[in-house]
Amino acid sequence: MSLSKNKFLAIFFGLFLFSSLAFAQRPIYSDSTSFKDRLYFGGNFGMQFGTVTLIDVSPLAGVMITDKYSAGVGITYQYFDDRRFIGGSSSTYGGRLFNRYNVLPNIFLHTEYESINFENYNLASERFERIWVNGLFLGGGYFAPFGGGRGGANFTFLYNVLHDNRRSPYGEPYVIRVGFVL
């Protein structure tokens, strides 16, 4: 397996297994529910250490607009270091806006606009350059509640309709997220 494939697999493995995207589900019983009670917070926190190190910190804040619809914002910071290469470390950062609609109590549709800055290899200049790349993710997921509170796990499956293999921090247009709310 080539080193670039190993690097891709390490990034994919780190993002898939070690990220946790959190969305809280708060019931909205009436229009009299205060704005503060409609807010929720969460995000990704993931890490992998060893020959390949990946640290992901991606907080978000959302608001339940109705009992089925929520929207919010988030930021992303990721540090990546591959010790097999000299200069194999980099940082990725950016932000996102998202919408989520519950079609059934535990099944939801999800849309997300993301803008990410990362080091991309430019074939023409044969060097890495920092670029901003936009993504538009469409998909859905499943929320599995646990305990008596608002806690649960999210399983989200998304497709980036703006994916470009030459200009994307993601190896594929498909993104799978697993997260928890406590």
Secondary structure, 3 states (H helix, E strand, C coil): CCHHHHHHHHHHHHHHHHCCCCCCCCCCCCCCCCHHHHEEEEEEEEEECCCEEEEEEEEEEEEECCCCEEEEEEEEEEEEEECCCCCCEEEEEEEEEEEEEEEECCEEEEEEEEEEEEEEEECCCCEEEEEEEEEEEEEEEEEEECCCCCCEEEEEEEEECCCCCCCCCCCCCEEEEEEEEC
